[in-house]
Amino acid sequence: MKPIYTRVLLKLSGEGLAGENKSGVDSTVVERLAAEISRVRKAGVQVCLVVGGGNFFRGAKNAADFMDRSVADQVGMMATVMNSLILKSALEAADCPTDVYSGLAVPQACETYSFRHAKASLEAGKAVIFAGGTGSPYFTTDTCATLRAAEMHCDVLMKATQVDGVYDSDPRSNPQAKRYDSVSYSEVIDKRLKVMDITAVAMAQEANLPIMIFAQSEPDAIIKAVCGEVKHTIIKA
């Protein structure tokens, strides 16, 4: 397999790190993902990553009634820092040097995000994980992933999900759901297709950043995605 991209941003869900569990981290899953990402890097592709925090806390969706939305989102951002540090450890154990830059300042755990430092890490051959979201409440990790992919001039934003592409409804509950091989940004926004939040899609449209949606669970899914050989949907103009 030959990569078709030079620089990618891979968006992983926090829930995906939990495996069959509903929360926490499944070390077997994390080690498998790290091995795949290491293969991608060794194939000559520069790799950026954003990982959600839903296996620990999903911001406003998990917030108790007494929590302010901004506080809930900060807790969610800290959950992404936790996952990023875990993933960094697994990547380095898989012979993939990795730096973590956080939009939320937690200097005792990782570096605070800097465009220049992150770009330098990539050009030095390291994988780069963007943790802590944008550092501000009311923005999802999808929006963070799109923003960082645009800033780093990535060729594509690859979002690993629980399904193998974009559907007009949830295929896990509707066997008749229609799947798209390719769909425009405008159609995703107009039809409210549940694949990424609208802010992220609109930002990708403005940056002309293609988005690839594929299933994380398929064996070797990440290296296949980088080579364009996994079943997927492309969102583009």
VEXZA-684731 format. One line per field, with one value per residue: residue number from 1; z, y, x of N, C-alpha, C in turn; residue in one letter. Coordinates in steps of 0.1 Angstrom, whole numbers, plus 5000, padded with zeros to 4 digits. Example, Ala and Ser with C-alpha at 12.3 -4.5 7.8 and 13.67 -1.06 7.14 Angstrom:
VEXZA-684731
resi = [1;2]
n_z = [5078;5071]
n_y = [4943;4978]
n_x = [5132;5128]
ca_z = [5078;5071]
ca_y = [4955;4989]
ca_x = [5123;5137]
c_z = [5078;5079]
c_y = [4967;5000]
c_x = [5132;5129]
resn = [A;S]
This chain:
VEXZA-684731
resi = [1;2;3;4;5;6;7;8;9;10;11;12;13;14;15;16;17;18;19;20;21;22;23;24;25;26;27;28;29;30;31;32;33;34;35;36;37;38;39;40;41;42;43;44;45;46;47;48;49;50;51;52;53;54;55;56;57;58;59;60;61;62;63;64;65;66;67;68;69;70;71;72;73;74;75;76;77;78;79;80;81;82;83;84;85;86;87;88;89;90;91;92;93;94;95;96;97;98;99;100;101;102;103;104;105;106;107;108;109;110;111;112;113;114;115;116;117;118;119;120;121;122;123;124;125;126;127;128;129;130;131;132;133;134;135;136;137;138;139;140;141;142;143;144;145;146;147;148;149;150;151;152;153;154;155;156;157;158;159;160;161;162;163;164;165;166;167;168;169;170;171;172;173;174;175;176;177;178;179;180;181;182;183;184;185;186;187;188;189;190;191;192;193;194;195;196;197;198;199;200;201;202;203;204;205;206;207;208;209;210;211;212;213;214;215;216;217;218;219;220;221;222;223;224;225;226;227;228;229;230;231;232;233;234;235;236;237]
n_z = [5000;4992;5005;5000;5009;5024;5047;5075;5096;5122;5137;5166;5185;5219;5231;5215;5224;5246;5239;5242;5266;5284;5294;5304;5296;5272;5271;5252;5229;5226;5223;5198;5181;5184;5173;5146;5139;5142;5121;5099;5102;5098;5072;5059;5063;5077;5109;5126;5155;5171;5200;5214;5246;5255;5268;5294;5301;5288;5284;5281;5277;5297;5320;5353;5367;5384;5373;5355;5320;5309;5328;5327;5300;5304;5320;5302;5284;5299;5301;5275;5275;5293;5278;5257;5268;5275;5250;5239;5254;5246;5218;5219;5230;5208;5191;5181;5181;5199;5204;5227;5225;5242;5240;5263;5291;5308;5321;5337;5327;5299;5269;5262;5236;5206;5175;5160;5174;5173;5145;5140;5154;5139;5115;5123;5123;5142;5156;5164;5189;5195;5223;5248;5234;5219;5239;5248;5260;5246;5221;5201;5201;5174;5161;5171;5159;5132;5131;5139;5118;5096;5104;5104;5078;5067;5045;5046;5068;5088;5101;5125;5132;5145;5125;5089;5073;5060;5066;5059;5080;5112;5108;5125;5138;5118;5093;5066;5061;5040;5025;5018;4993;4986;4996;4997;5015;5019;5016;5038;5058;5052;5053;5078;5085;5106;5114;5119;5140;5130;5130;5127;5101;5085;5089;5078;5051;5045;5046;5026;5032;5029;5043;5056;5064;5083;5094;5126;5136;5118;5108;5105;5098;5098;5084;5060;5054;5050;5027;5010;5008;5024;5032;5029;5034;5016;5024;5007;4986]
n_y = [4988;5022;5054;5082;5106;5133;5148;5144;5148;5129;5122;5108;5091;5095;5075;5054;5046;5031;5006;4977;4984;5008;5031;5046;5032;5009;4990;4972;4981;5007;5001;4988;5008;5026;5012;5010;5038;5043;5028;5043;5067;5057;5051;5075;5095;5125;5130;5142;5144;5143;5136;5127;5131;5115;5090;5095;5120;5140;5168;5193;5175;5156;5170;5179;5193;5214;5225;5250;5256;5264;5254;5227;5221;5227;5206;5185;5191;5186;5159;5152;5158;5139;5115;5121;5120;5094;5081;5092;5079;5053;5055;5062;5039;5023;5030;5056;5087;5114;5145;5164;5190;5213;5231;5240;5253;5233;5231;5214;5189;5188;5206;5239;5248;5259;5272;5275;5258;5233;5229;5227;5203;5184;5187;5177;5151;5139;5126;5145;5154;5171;5184;5192;5206;5236;5252;5269;5272;5258;5248;5220;5189;5181;5206;5216;5197;5203;5230;5228;5211;5227;5248;5235;5229;5204;5177;5163;5158;5131;5113;5089;5067;5050;5039;5032;5055;5083;5086;5090;5086;5070;5041;5020;5018;5020;5000;5006;5029;5054;5054;5075;5078;5101;5134;5168;5197;5216;5200;5183;5203;5214;5193;5185;5163;5138;5138;5155;5184;5214;5238;5228;5216;5238;5253;5236;5237;5264;5264;5247;5220;5186;5160;5128;5101;5072;5037;5030;5004;4985;4961;4973;4998;5025;5028;5019;5038;5061;5054;5054;5031;5021;5015;5043;5077;5107;5141;5170;5199]
n_x = [5008;5005;5009;4986;4986;5005;5006;4986;4956;4945;4915;4904;4879;4871;4856;4862;4887;4880;4872;4853;4843;4824;4835;4866;4899;4909;4936;4946;4933;4943;4970;4969;4960;4981;5002;4994;4994;5021;5030;5020;5035;5061;5058;5063;5045;5034;5020;4993;4972;4940;4922;4892;4874;4853;4852;4858;4846;4820;4818;4794;4773;4775;4773;4763;4733;4740;4763;4781;4781;4805;4824;4818;4827;4854;4862;4857;4877;4900;4897;4904;4931;4940;4936;4953;4978;4980;4978;5001;5021;5017;5023;5050;5060;5056;5076;5073;5081;5066;5050;5030;5006;4988;4957;4944;4959;4981;5007;5024;5019;5020;5031;5020;4999;5014;5017;5041;5059;5046;5045;5072;5078;5064;5079;5102;5098;5082;5052;5023;5002;4972;4959;4933;4914;4902;4909;4890;4856;4825;4833;4837;4856;4857;4857;4881;4898;4895;4903;4930;4940;4937;4954;4979;4982;4972;4967;4943;4915;4911;4885;4880;4855;4826;4812;4812;4813;4795;4760;4725;4709;4712;4729;4731;4707;4689;4684;4679;4692;4708;4739;4767;4792;4806;4801;4790;4802;4782;4759;4760;4757;4732;4714;4718;4734;4745;4775;4797;4801;4783;4798;4824;4823;4817;4840;4859;4850;4855;4883;4888;4893;4894;4874;4877;4857;4857;4856;4868;4872;4879;4904;4937;4928;4936;4961;4953;4934;4950;4962;4940;4925;4905;4871;4851;4838;4840;4841;4837;4842]
ca_z = [5000;4991;5010;4990;5016;5029;5061;5079;5110;5125;5148;5173;5196;5233;5233;5207;5233;5257;5234;5245;5278;5282;5299;5307;5284;5269;5267;5240;5218;5225;5217;5184;5174;5184;5163;5133;5137;5140;5107;5091;5103;5091;5057;5055;5064;5089;5115;5137;5161;5181;5206;5223;5260;5259;5276;5307;5304;5275;5285;5285;5277;5310;5331;5363;5367;5391;5366;5344;5307;5307;5337;5321;5289;5308;5325;5290;5278;5307;5297;5263;5279;5299;5267;5248;5275;5274;5236;5237;5260;5237;5206;5220;5232;5195;5183;5173;5189;5199;5213;5230;5227;5247;5240;5277;5297;5319;5319;5344;5320;5285;5264;5258;5221;5199;5161;5155;5180;5167;5131;5141;5158;5127;5105;5129;5121;5153;5156;5172;5195;5200;5234;5254;5226;5215;5251;5251;5260;5235;5209;5203;5196;5159;5157;5173;5149;5119;5132;5139;5105;5087;5108;5101;5063;5064;5032;5049;5082;5088;5114;5127;5139;5148;5112;5078;5064;5063;5063;5061;5094;5119;5102;5136;5142;5106;5082;5053;5060;5028;5027;5008;4990;4986;4999;4998;5028;5019;5018;5052;5066;5049;5057;5092;5086;5119;5112;5127;5143;5119;5130;5121;5087;5079;5089;5067;5038;5043;5044;5015;5038;5027;5055;5054;5075;5081;5107;5133;5141;5107;5110;5097;5092;5097;5073;5048;5051;5045;5013;5003;5005;5034;5029;5036;5027;5016;5024;5000;4978]
ca_y = [5000;5035;5066;5092;5119;5137;5152;5141;5149;5118;5125;5096;5094;5090;5062;5044;5041;5023;4993;4971;4990;5021;5042;5043;5029;4995;4991;4965;4990;5018;4996;4985;5021;5032;5004;5015;5051;5042;5024;5054;5076;5051;5051;5088;5105;5133;5126;5150;5137;5149;5125;5132;5127;5110;5078;5100;5130;5146;5183;5197;5163;5148;5180;5179;5205;5225;5229;5259;5250;5266;5245;5213;5220;5226;5192;5177;5194;5179;5145;5150;5158;5125;5105;5124;5116;5079;5078;5095;5068;5041;5057;5061;5025;5017;5036;5067;5099;5121;5156;5168;5204;5215;5244;5243;5253;5224;5230;5203;5177;5189;5219;5247;5249;5269;5269;5273;5246;5221;5227;5222;5189;5177;5187;5169;5137;5134;5127;5156;5153;5184;5181;5203;5213;5250;5260;5277;5264;5259;5243;5205;5184;5181;5219;5217;5189;5210;5241;5224;5205;5239;5255;5226;5226;5190;5173;5157;5154;5117;5110;5075;5066;5036;5034;5032;5066;5092;5081;5100;5083;5061;5027;5010;5016;5020;4991;5012;5042;5056;5057;5084;5077;5114;5144;5181;5204;5222;5190;5179;5213;5216;5181;5182;5149;5137;5133;5164;5195;5223;5247;5221;5214;5251;5257;5228;5243;5277;5261;5237;5208;5174;5152;5114;5094;5057;5030;5027;4990;4976;4959;4982;5009;5038;5028;5018;5052;5070;5049;5055;5018;5017;5020;5056;5088;5120;5153;5180;5209]
ca_x = [5000;5012;5002;4982;4987;5018;5004;4972;4952;4936;4906;4900;4869;4875;4849;4870;4898;4874;4869;4840;4839;4816;4843;4880;4908;4913;4950;4948;4928;4953;4983;4967;4960;4995;5010;4989;4998;5035;5032;5018;5046;5072;5056;5067;5034;5034;5008;4987;4961;4932;4914;4881;4874;4841;4854;4858;4836;4816;4815;4780;4764;4776;4773;4752;4725;4747;4775;4780;4785;4820;4831;4817;4836;4868;4864;4859;4890;4910;4896;4912;4945;4943;4937;4964;4990;4980;4982;5016;5029;5016;5030;5064;5064;5056;5087;5068;5083;5054;5048;5016;5004;4974;4950;4942;4973;4984;5022;5030;5015;5024;5034;5009;4999;5021;5017;5055;5065;5039;5050;5086;5078;5060;5089;5113;5094;5074;5037;5019;4988;4966;4950;4927;4905;4907;4912;4878;4843;4815;4838;4839;4869;4857;4861;4895;4905;4894;4912;4945;4943;4939;4967;4991;4981;4971;4960;4930;4912;4905;4878;4877;4842;4820;4806;4822;4811;4783;4747;4714;4704;4721;4728;4730;4693;4680;4690;4676;4700;4715;4753;4773;4806;4811;4791;4796;4801;4769;4748;4761;4752;4718;4707;4721;4739;4752;4788;4805;4792;4782;4809;4836;4821;4818;4854;4866;4846;4862;4897;4889;4899;4886;4872;4874;4850;4859;4854;4881;4873;4884;4918;4946;4920;4943;4971;4944;4928;4961;4964;4928;4920;4895;4857;4850;4831;4848;4833;4845;4834]
c_z = [5000;4996;4999;4996;5022;5044;5064;5093;5112;5138;5154;5183;5209;5235;5226;5215;5244;5252;5237;5258;5275;5286;5301;5294;5284;5264;5254;5227;5216;5219;5202;5176;5173;5173;5148;5129;5135;5126;5097;5090;5096;5076;5051;5056;5077;5096;5127;5142;5171;5187;5215;5237;5265;5267;5291;5310;5291;5276;5289;5285;5290;5322;5340;5362;5374;5384;5355;5331;5305;5315;5331;5309;5293;5313;5313;5284;5285;5304;5284;5265;5285;5288;5258;5255;5274;5260;5233;5242;5251;5224;5208;5223;5218;5186;5175;5182;5188;5209;5215;5232;5231;5245;5253;5284;5309;5318;5326;5336;5306;5281;5260;5243;5216;5184;5156;5161;5175;5153;5131;5145;5146;5117;5110;5128;5133;5150;5166;5176;5200;5210;5239;5246;5221;5227;5256;5251;5248;5221;5211;5198;5180;5154;5159;5163;5135;5119;5131;5125;5095;5091;5103;5086;5060;5051;5034;5064;5081;5102;5115;5136;5141;5135;5101;5068;5068;5058;5065;5074;5100;5114;5113;5141;5130;5095;5068;5051;5047;5031;5015;5005;4990;4989;5001;5012;5029;5022;5033;5061;5064;5054;5071;5094;5098;5118;5120;5130;5132;5118;5124;5106;5080;5079;5079;5053;5035;5040;5032;5020;5036;5041;5051;5066;5073;5095;5113;5136;5130;5109;5100;5091;5089;5085;5060;5044;5045;5031;5005;5000;5016;5029;5037;5028;5028;5015;5018;4993;4967]
c_y = [5012;5046;5076;5106;5121;5140;5151;5145;5138;5122;5111;5100;5088;5076;5051;5038;5031;5009;4989;4977;5003;5033;5037;5039;5014;4995;4983;4973;5001;5013;4993;4998;5027;5025;5008;5029;5052;5038;5035;5064;5070;5050;5065;5098;5112;5133;5136;5142;5146;5137;5132;5127;5120;5097;5082;5110;5138;5161;5185;5185;5155;5158;5178;5193;5217;5231;5239;5253;5252;5257;5231;5211;5220;5212;5183;5179;5187;5164;5142;5150;5144;5115;5108;5119;5100;5075;5081;5084;5056;5043;5056;5047;5017;5023;5047;5079;5108;5133;5159;5183;5206;5229;5249;5242;5244;5221;5219;5190;5177;5204;5226;5249;5261;5265;5266;5260;5233;5218;5222;5208;5180;5176;5179;5154;5131;5135;5138;5154;5167;5180;5194;5212;5226;5258;5268;5268;5266;5254;5228;5201;5182;5195;5221;5209;5197;5223;5238;5218;5217;5246;5248;5223;5211;5188;5169;5156;5141;5115;5096;5074;5052;5031;5038;5044;5075;5086;5092;5097;5073;5046;5016;5008;5016;5012;4997;5026;5042;5060;5065;5080;5090;5124;5157;5187;5209;5212;5185;5190;5215;5205;5177;5168;5148;5130;5141;5176;5206;5233;5241;5220;5228;5256;5249;5233;5255;5274;5251;5224;5196;5166;5138;5108;5079;5050;5026;5012;4981;4973;4967;4994;5022;5038;5026;5031;5061;5066;5049;5042;5012;5022;5033;5066;5100;5131;5164;5190;5203]
c_x = [5009;5004;4998;4982;5001;5017;4989;4969;4942;4928;4901;4889;4875;4868;4856;4881;4893;4871;4855;4835;4831;4825;4857;4888;4910;4927;4953;4944;4939;4966;4981;4967;4974;5004;5007;4995;5013;5038;5030;5029;5058;5071;5058;5056;5035;5020;5005;4975;4953;4923;4904;4883;4862;4841;4855;4847;4833;4811;4801;4770;4764;4775;4761;4745;4732;4759;4773;4786;4800;4828;4830;4826;4850;4871;4866;4872;4901;4909;4904;4927;4949;4945;4949;4977;4991;4984;4996;5025;5029;5023;5045;5069;5064;5066;5082;5070;5071;5055;5033;5016;4990;4969;4946;4955;4973;4999;5029;5028;5021;5026;5021;5010;5006;5022;5032;5061;5059;5044;5064;5087;5074;5072;5102;5110;5086;5059;5034;5004;4984;4956;4943;4918;4911;4912;4900;4866;4835;4821;4841;4853;4869;4861;4876;4903;4906;4903;4926;4949;4945;4952;4979;4991;4981;4964;4946;4928;4905;4899;4874;4865;4838;4814;4815;4819;4799;4771;4737;4707;4714;4719;4727;4716;4684;4687;4688;4684;4708;4730;4758;4787;4813;4799;4797;4794;4787;4758;4748;4755;4737;4709;4709;4726;4748;4765;4799;4796;4793;4793;4822;4835;4822;4832;4862;4862;4854;4877;4899;4896;4890;4886;4869;4868;4851;4857;4867;4883;4879;4899;4927;4939;4928;4953;4963;4938;4938;4964;4952;4921;4910;4881;4855;4840;4840;4838;4842;4836;4826]
resn = [M;K;P;I;Y;T;R;V;L;L;K;L;S;G;E;G;L;A;G;E;N;K;S;G;V;D;S;T;V;V;E;R;L;A;A;E;I;S;R;V;R;K;A;G;V;Q;V;C;L;V;V;G;G;G;N;F;F;R;G;A;K;N;A;A;D;F;M;D;R;S;V;A;D;Q;V;G;M;M;A;T;V;M;N;S;L;I;L;K;S;A;L;E;A;A;D;C;P;T;D;V;Y;S;G;L;A;V;P;Q;A;C;E;T;Y;S;F;R;H;A;K;A;S;L;E;A;G;K;A;V;I;F;A;G;G;T;G;S;P;Y;F;T;T;D;T;C;A;T;L;R;A;A;E;M;H;C;D;V;L;M;K;A;T;Q;V;D;G;V;Y;D;S;D;P;R;S;N;P;Q;A;K;R;Y;D;S;V;S;Y;S;E;V;I;D;K;R;L;K;V;M;D;I;T;A;V;A;M;A;Q;E;A;N;L;P;I;M;I;F;A;Q;S;E;P;D;A;I;I;K;A;V;C;G;E;V;K;H;T;I;I;K;A]
